[in-house]
Amino acid sequence: MHNLEKIYRNKKVLVTGHTGFKGSWLILWLHQLGADIIGYSLEPPTKPNLFESLNLQSKITHIIGNVIDQKHLDSIVHQYQPEFVFHLAAQSIVRYSYKVPKLTMETNIMGTVNLLEALRKTESVKACLIITSDKCYENKEWIYSYREVDTLGGNDPYSCSKACAELITASYRKSFFNKADYESSHSAALSSVRAGNIIGGGDWAEDRIIPDCVKALSMGMPIIIRNPSAIRPWLYILDPIYGYLLLGAKMIANSIDYCSAWNFGPQINSKATVEDLVNLVIKYWGNGSYKIDSSPQPLEAGLLQLDSTKAGTFLGWKSLIGIDEAIKRTIEWYRHYYSSKEKLYEKTVNEIHEYLSQIN
Ligand SMILES: NC(=O)c1ccc[n+]([C@@H]2O[C@H](COP(=O)([O-])OP(=O)(O)OC[C@H]3O[C@@H](n4cnc5c(N)ncnc54)[C@H](O)[C@@H]3O)[C@@H](O)[C@H]2O)c1
């Protein structure tokens, strides 16, 4: 049995945002580990989506709920008494946050506060991970990678909301879930995690580069790219999900020592621009073209890199899948989806097992 299985088997795990791209991969993996999963989210944010494509609702306790609804959230935490919580629910799109800044702030900031308030009312939760973003740092457009100690910030509403979620998590940790009071007034370990831009099969969100590419290519249209020279900490989906599960496991085993903020980013030599990424997509798709849209765009970070030294040193985590392999696997997944969909569940699950065998 893999170490993660020993930790998660038969454990009650609450995942918010389970109908989204990353949430679906997380619950798929948790299901493989034998966890008893409770998902709390709005409906899947896109059509199609990974959650329904893999029929994941049949594997979990699936609850449609809004993180803004404190009463409902409290009642679910009270009813199911989870031991682990992974909080992913969010308005997750930078460009959309310019259209709906208030909704983004409410969901990402007050949603996090509500989740933490629900935690204060239960004794069942032993480890809680708040998923924020690489965009939570004050972006200085410099060549250095951001470390967990760097200044938080955010120009656009999404980035700002994630920086706020970080500050709120740190405040709740100091005020209500602190080291000094562990096992006297509380027994919860609380961390936040900041991962890079995630690539993988099953994402159909608007204004994300891989879904934009796949939608265009599947219709025989040119891909439109807006920020060709932008560099992001691209990460294959299994890398951060493994990081979250590993951190959750460490938090349960060694409780309070792992309660802090954690970066999960690509290896230092893995740098790629949006244009590099699109060229790889076209290579693995087998054909296609792209056009650069040079009209004025809302402000987005141009150069953003994460330093994962802390996760490497204390968790033994590192990204295992480089950018070329990440795009290859992702495009293979979509190719399969758009051709036959046959054994899509098995194909997706196999990826997790292969990844686990790489770790062992
Ligand atoms: N995908 C990335 O590249 C990336 C990078 C860094 C951080 N993140 C963060 O990771 C998390 C998951 O991202 P994703 O890519 O799966 O996003 P996604 O948009 O695919 O999914 C978002 C999920 O949140 C749920 N949700 C939205 N508003 C809600 C509300 N008010 N109440 C309850 N549920 C609500 C949706 O139903 C969905 O399940 C988010 O917090 C996101 O900000 C994502």
The ligand as an SDF file (V2000), in Angstrom:
LIG
                    3D

 44 48  0  0  0  0  0  0  0  0999 V2000
   -6.0620   26.1940  -12.7630 N   0  0  0  0  0  0  0  0  0  0  0  0
   -4.9830   26.9120  -12.4540 C   0  0  0  0  0  0  0  0  0  0  0  0
   -4.0720   27.0910  -13.2730 O   0  0  0  0  0  0  0  0  0  0  0  0
   -4.8260   27.4890  -11.0710 C   0  0  0  0  0  0  0  0  0  0  0  0
   -3.6130   28.0980  -10.7430 C   0  0  0  0  0  0  0  0  0  0  0  0
   -3.4300   28.6150   -9.4500 C   0  0  0  0  0  0  0  0  0  0  0  0
   -4.4650   28.5240   -8.5420 C   0  0  0  0  0  0  0  0  0  0  0  0
   -5.6460   27.9470   -8.8840 N   0  0  0  0  0  0  0  0  0  0  0  0
   -6.6890   27.8570   -7.8510 C   0  0  0  0  0  0  0  0  0  0  0  0
   -7.0170   26.4800   -7.6680 O   0  0  0  0  0  0  0  0  0  0  0  0
   -8.4110   26.3590   -7.3420 C   0  0  0  0  0  0  0  0  0  0  0  0
   -9.1000   25.4490   -8.3300 C   0  0  0  0  0  0  0  0  0  0  0  0
   -8.8880   25.9620   -9.6400 O   0  0  0  0  0  0  0  0  0  0  0  0
   -9.5970   25.3150  -10.9250 P   0  0  0  0  0  0  0  0  0  0  0  0
   -8.6950   25.5220  -12.0470 O   0  0  0  0  0  0  0  0  0  0  0  0
  -10.0610   23.9570  -10.6080 O   0  0  0  0  0  0  0  0  0  0  0  0
  -10.8660   26.2940  -11.0820 O   0  0  0  0  0  0  0  0  0  0  0  0
  -12.2770   26.0030  -11.7380 P   0  0  0  0  0  0  0  0  0  0  0  0
  -12.8000   27.3360  -12.1490 O   0  0  0  0  0  0  0  0  0  0  0  0
  -12.2070   24.9170  -12.7380 O   0  0  0  0  0  0  0  0  0  0  0  0
  -13.1750   25.4670  -10.5130 O   0  0  0  0  0  0  0  0  0  0  0  0
  -13.6410   26.3040   -9.5090 C   0  0  0  0  0  0  0  0  0  0  0  0
  -14.5220   25.5120   -8.5660 C   0  0  0  0  0  0  0  0  0  0  0  0
  -15.0280   26.4070   -7.5640 O   0  0  0  0  0  0  0  0  0  0  0  0
  -16.4540   26.2790   -7.5220 C   0  0  0  0  0  0  0  0  0  0  0  0
  -17.0310   27.5590   -7.1070 N   0  0  0  0  0  0  0  0  0  0  0  0
  -16.9200   28.7700   -7.7130 C   0  0  0  0  0  0  0  0  0  0  0  0
  -17.6010   29.6910   -6.9770 N   0  0  0  0  0  0  0  0  0  0  0  0
  -18.1150   29.0410   -5.8950 C   0  0  0  0  0  0  0  0  0  0  0  0
  -18.9100   29.4210   -4.7970 C   0  0  0  0  0  0  0  0  0  0  0  0
  -19.3170   30.6790   -4.6340 N   0  0  0  0  0  0  0  0  0  0  0  0
  -19.2590   28.4810   -3.8860 N   0  0  0  0  0  0  0  0  0  0  0  0
  -18.8800   27.1800   -4.0350 C   0  0  0  0  0  0  0  0  0  0  0  0
  -18.1410   26.7680   -5.0760 N   0  0  0  0  0  0  0  0  0  0  0  0
  -17.7620   27.6800   -5.9910 C   0  0  0  0  0  0  0  0  0  0  0  0
  -16.8550   25.8760   -8.9400 C   0  0  0  0  0  0  0  0  0  0  0  0
  -18.1420   25.3050   -8.9420 O   0  0  0  0  0  0  0  0  0  0  0  0
  -15.7430   24.8840   -9.2220 C   0  0  0  0  0  0  0  0  0  0  0  0
  -16.0480   23.6650   -8.5920 O   0  0  0  0  0  0  0  0  0  0  0  0
   -8.9630   27.7770   -7.3350 C   0  0  0  0  0  0  0  0  0  0  0  0
   -8.9190   28.2590   -6.0170 O   0  0  0  0  0  0  0  0  0  0  0  0
   -7.9900   28.5270   -8.2190 C   0  0  0  0  0  0  0  0  0  0  0  0
   -8.0000   29.9070   -7.9480 O   0  0  0  0  0  0  0  0  0  0  0  0
   -5.8480   27.4310  -10.1350 C   0  0  0  0  0  0  0  0  0  0  0  0
  1  2  1  0
  2  3  2  0
  2  4  1  0
  4  5  1  0
  4 44  2  0
  5  6  2  0
  6  7  1  0
  7  8  2  0
  8  9  1  0
  8 44  1  0
  9 10  1  0
  9 42  1  0
 10 11  1  0
 11 12  1  0
 11 40  1  0
 12 13  1  0
 13 14  1  0
 14 15  2  0
 14 16  1  0
 14 17  1  0
 17 18  1  0
 18 19  2  0
 18 20  1  0
 18 21  1  0
 21 22  1  0
 22 23  1  0
 23 24  1  0
 23 38  1  0
 24 25  1  0
 25 26  1  0
 25 36  1  0
 26 27  1  0
 26 35  1  0
 27 28  2  0
 28 29  1  0
 29 30  1  0
 29 35  2  0
 30 31  1  0
 30 32  2  0
 32 33  1  0
 33 34  2  0
 34 35  1  0
 36 37  1  0
 36 38  1  0
 38 39  1  0
 40 41  1  0
 40 42  1  0
 42 43  1  0
M  CHG  2   8   1  16  -1
M  END
$$$$
